[in-house]
Amino acid sequence: MVAIRLRRAGSSKRPFFRVVVTDARAARDSSFVEILGHYSPRSKPAVVDVDRERVQFWISRGAQPSDSVRTLIARHLTPKPAPAAGGQ
């Protein structure tokens, strides 16, 4: 099975993650198929740069996003509803 998950990079106490497509049985930081983007949790606000089209492509091919990636997509990549227009 193919998974979309985070791959840790960066130095000690300064995490930086790459969002990658990999074999679900592979170790966290081992080989991968494709880099879809990156996530930097230490910057304020957190920086999430992921290629939405490639994520949708891999999900359509059967890739399963990890819980962390699913949360990142839901919080940072889905369009937020526009505030209701109208007054009093």
Backbone as numpy.savetxt, mean C-alpha at the origin, in Angstrom:
# Nx Ny Nz CAx CAy CAz Cx Cy Cz
-0.10 -18.48 -4.12 -0.94 -17.30 -4.12 -0.05 -16.05 -4.12
-0.52 -15.02 -4.76 0.20 -13.76 -4.85 -0.38 -12.79 -3.83
0.49 -12.04 -3.16 0.06 -11.11 -2.12 0.61 -9.72 -2.40
-0.15 -8.72 -2.00 0.32 -7.33 -2.03 0.57 -6.98 -0.58
1.83 -6.69 -0.25 2.16 -6.41 1.15 3.31 -5.42 1.26
3.60 -5.05 2.51 4.67 -4.09 2.78 6.00 -4.81 2.93
7.03 -4.19 2.38 8.40 -4.69 2.50 9.20 -3.61 3.21
9.78 -3.94 4.36 10.44 -2.93 5.18 11.80 -2.56 4.62
12.06 -1.28 4.66 13.36 -0.74 4.27 13.70 0.34 5.28
14.77 1.03 5.08 15.16 2.07 6.02 16.04 1.51 7.12
16.57 2.41 7.92 17.49 1.99 8.97 16.74 1.70 10.27
17.47 1.33 11.28 16.88 1.02 12.58 16.18 2.24 13.14
14.98 2.05 13.64 14.14 3.11 14.23 13.64 4.13 13.21
13.90 3.93 11.94 13.42 4.83 10.88 12.80 4.00 9.76
11.63 3.44 10.00 11.04 2.55 9.00 10.58 3.28 7.74
10.68 2.58 6.65 10.22 3.03 5.35 9.75 1.76 4.66
8.57 1.78 4.06 8.02 0.56 3.50 7.78 0.72 2.02
8.01 -0.37 1.28 7.64 -0.43 -0.12 6.41 -1.34 -0.22
5.46 -0.94 -1.04 4.29 -1.78 -1.29 4.66 -2.64 -2.50
4.71 -3.96 -2.30 5.18 -4.86 -3.35 4.19 -5.98 -3.60
4.32 -6.58 -4.78 3.61 -7.80 -5.13 4.61 -8.93 -4.99
4.25 -9.95 -4.21 5.18 -11.05 -3.96 4.43 -12.35 -3.76
5.16 -13.44 -3.77 4.58 -14.74 -3.45 4.25 -14.75 -1.96
3.08 -15.19 -1.61 2.64 -15.15 -0.21 3.52 -16.00 0.70
4.19 -17.01 0.16 5.04 -17.89 0.97 6.43 -17.33 1.21
6.80 -16.28 0.47 8.14 -15.69 0.58 8.27 -14.90 1.88
9.49 -14.75 2.35 9.76 -13.96 3.56 9.45 -12.49 3.30
9.29 -11.73 4.37 8.87 -10.33 4.26 9.78 -9.49 3.37
11.08 -9.63 3.53 12.02 -8.79 2.79 12.74 -9.53 1.67
12.17 -10.64 1.22 12.83 -11.41 0.16 12.39 -10.88 -1.21
12.50 -11.71 -2.21 12.24 -11.28 -3.58 10.79 -10.86 -3.77
10.56 -10.09 -4.83 9.23 -9.60 -5.14 9.05 -9.56 -6.64
7.81 -9.39 -7.08 7.49 -9.35 -8.51 7.53 -7.92 -9.02
6.90 -7.00 -8.27 6.81 -5.61 -8.72 6.65 -4.68 -7.52
7.25 -3.51 -7.60 7.05 -2.47 -6.59 5.89 -1.59 -7.05
4.88 -1.46 -6.19 3.70 -0.67 -6.53 3.76 0.75 -5.96
4.62 0.96 -4.98 4.72 2.29 -4.39 5.47 2.23 -3.08
5.33 3.30 -2.27 6.01 3.33 -0.99 5.14 4.02 0.06
5.51 3.80 1.31 4.79 4.34 2.46 5.82 4.75 3.50
5.75 6.01 3.91 6.67 6.55 4.90 5.86 7.01 6.12
5.78 6.18 7.17 4.93 6.51 8.32 5.50 7.57 9.25
6.80 7.86 9.18 7.41 8.78 10.14 7.24 10.24 9.78
6.98 10.53 8.53 6.78 11.93 8.15 5.39 12.38 8.59
5.25 13.65 8.84 3.97 14.21 9.28 3.43 15.15 8.21
2.34 14.85 7.56 1.56 13.62 7.63 2.26 12.49 6.89
1.83 11.27 7.15 2.44 10.10 6.52 2.32 10.20 5.00
3.37 9.78 4.31 3.40 9.85 2.85 3.06 8.48 2.29
2.02 8.43 1.46 1.63 7.20 0.78 1.62 7.49 -0.70
2.48 6.81 -1.45 2.56 6.99 -2.90 2.46 5.62 -3.55
1.26 5.28 -4.01 1.02 3.96 -4.59 0.31 4.13 -5.92
0.70 3.32 -6.90 0.09 3.35 -8.23 -1.25 2.60 -8.17
-2.34 3.35 -8.16 -3.68 2.76 -8.00 -4.04 1.81 -9.13
-3.64 2.17 -10.35 -3.97 1.33 -11.50 -3.32 -0.04 -11.39
-2.06 -0.07 -10.95 -1.37 -1.36 -10.82 -1.93 -2.19 -9.67
-2.36 -1.51 -8.60 -2.99 -2.23 -7.49 -4.26 -2.90 -7.99
-5.09 -2.16 -8.72 -6.33 -2.73 -9.25 -6.03 -3.87 -10.23
-4.98 -3.71 -11.03 -4.60 -4.77 -11.97 -4.27 -6.06 -11.22
-3.45 -5.96 -10.18 -3.05 -7.16 -9.45 -4.20 -7.76 -8.67
-5.07 -6.93 -8.12 -6.24 -7.47 -7.40 -7.16 -8.19 -8.38
-7.30 -7.66 -9.60 -8.12 -8.33 -10.61 -7.51 -9.66 -11.04
-6.20 -9.80 -10.89 -5.52 -11.05 -11.23 -5.52 -12.04 -10.06
-6.10 -11.64 -8.93 -6.21 -12.57 -7.81 -5.27 -12.32 -6.65
-4.50 -11.24 -6.70 -3.60 -10.93 -5.59 -4.41 -10.51 -4.37
-3.99 -10.95 -3.20 -4.68 -10.63 -1.96 -3.88 -9.58 -1.20
-4.44 -8.39 -0.95 -3.71 -7.40 -0.16 -3.67 -7.80 1.31
-2.56 -7.51 1.97 -2.46 -7.79 3.40 -3.37 -6.82 4.15
-3.58 -7.07 5.44 -4.42 -6.19 6.24 -3.88 -4.77 6.25
-2.56 -4.64 6.38 -1.94 -3.30 6.41 -2.14 -2.56 5.09
-1.95 -3.26 3.99 -2.12 -2.63 2.68 -3.59 -2.28 2.44
-4.48 -3.16 2.85 -5.91 -2.88 2.71 -6.29 -1.61 3.47
-5.74 -1.44 4.67 -6.00 -0.24 5.46 -5.42 1.00 4.78
-4.19 0.90 4.27 -3.58 2.03 3.55 -4.44 2.46 2.36
-4.92 1.50 1.60 -5.74 1.80 0.45 -7.02 2.49 0.89
-7.64 1.97 1.93 -8.91 2.54 2.39 -8.73 3.95 2.93
-7.65 4.20 3.66 -7.46 5.51 4.29 -6.89 6.57 3.36
-5.97 6.18 2.47 -5.23 7.18 1.72 -5.50 7.20 0.22
-6.02 6.12 -0.34 -6.16 6.08 -1.79 -7.58 6.14 -2.29
-8.55 5.93 -1.44 -9.94 6.02 -1.89 -10.37 7.48 -1.85
-11.11 7.92 -2.83 -11.55 9.32 -2.82 -12.51 9.57 -1.67
-12.34 10.70 -1.04 -13.20 11.06 0.09 -14.45 11.75 -0.45
-15.61 11.47 0.14 -16.83 12.11 -0.35 -16.77 13.62 -0.15
-17.30 14.34 -1.12 -17.31 15.81 -1.04 -18.28 16.25 0.06
-17.94 17.33 0.75 -18.88 17.81 1.77 -20.19 18.23 1.13
-21.24 18.03 1.86 -22.57 18.37 1.35 -22.69 19.86 1.11
-23.07 20.21 -0.10 -23.23 21.61 -0.45 -24.62 22.06 -0.01
-24.67 23.18 0.52 -25.97 23.69 0.94 -25.80 24.60 2.14
-26.69 25.41 2.29 -26.60 26.33 3.40 -27.85 26.28 4.24
-28.08 27.34 4.91 -29.25 27.37 5.77 -30.40 28.02 5.13
